[in-house]
Amino acid sequence: VQKTYLHYLSKKWGAAHTYSNLFRRIEFKIGVMLRQAREAAGLTQEIVAKELQTTKSAISRLESHAENVRLSTLRKYAQAIGKSLHIQID
């Protein structure tokens, strides 16, 4: 399945897209989704950090570079902003 998906991506965007590039795009999208959800909830990074007992800079890093983030961290973040986490594979 992965090989087929990478073949699809290389046809769509060119051979320059590797696993690394694909994961960077996914990480970026997750970070953007987290930031947008927080902002839509009317919360600051400081408020979310306090709820999660961490620092504002940790929240900023999560929203900017969501690499190697655990599902449990995403769930806690979602709860901190009054949301729930749903994962879907289409």
Contacts in CASP RR format, 6 or more apart in sequence:
PFRMAT RR
TARGET T0000
AUTHOR 0000-0000-0000
METHOD contacts of the structure
MODEL  1
VQKTYLHYLSKKWGAAHTYSNLFRRIEFKIGVMLRQAREAAGLTQEIVAK
ELQTTKSAISRLESHAENVRLSTLRKYAQAIGKSLHIQID
6 17 0 8 1.000
6 19 0 8 1.000
6 22 0 8 1.000
9 17 0 8 1.000
9 22 0 8 1.000
10 17 0 8 1.000
23 67 0 8 1.000
27 65 0 8 1.000
27 66 0 8 1.000
27 67 0 8 1.000
27 69 0 8 1.000
28 66 0 8 1.000
30 66 0 8 1.000
30 69 0 8 1.000
30 74 0 8 1.000
31 62 0 8 1.000
31 63 0 8 1.000
31 64 0 8 1.000
31 65 0 8 1.000
31 66 0 8 1.000
32 63 0 8 1.000
34 62 0 8 1.000
34 63 0 8 1.000
34 66 0 8 1.000
34 74 0 8 1.000
34 77 0 8 1.000
35 63 0 8 1.000
37 78 0 8 1.000
37 81 0 8 1.000
37 83 0 8 1.000
38 44 0 8 1.000
38 45 0 8 1.000
38 48 0 8 1.000
38 63 0 8 1.000
38 81 0 8 1.000
41 81 0 8 1.000
41 82 0 8 1.000
41 83 0 8 1.000
43 81 0 8 1.000
45 56 0 8 1.000
45 59 0 8 1.000
45 60 0 8 1.000
45 63 0 8 1.000
46 56 0 8 1.000
48 59 0 8 1.000
48 77 0 8 1.000
48 80 0 8 1.000
48 81 0 8 1.000
49 55 0 8 1.000
49 56 0 8 1.000
49 58 0 8 1.000
49 59 0 8 1.000
51 80 0 8 1.000
52 58 0 8 1.000
52 59 0 8 1.000
52 76 0 8 1.000
52 77 0 8 1.000
52 80 0 8 1.000
62 69 0 8 1.000
62 73 0 8 1.000
62 77 0 8 1.000
71 85 0 8 1.000
71 87 0 8 1.000
74 85 0 8 1.000
75 85 0 8 1.000
78 84 0 8 1.000
78 85 0 8 1.000
END
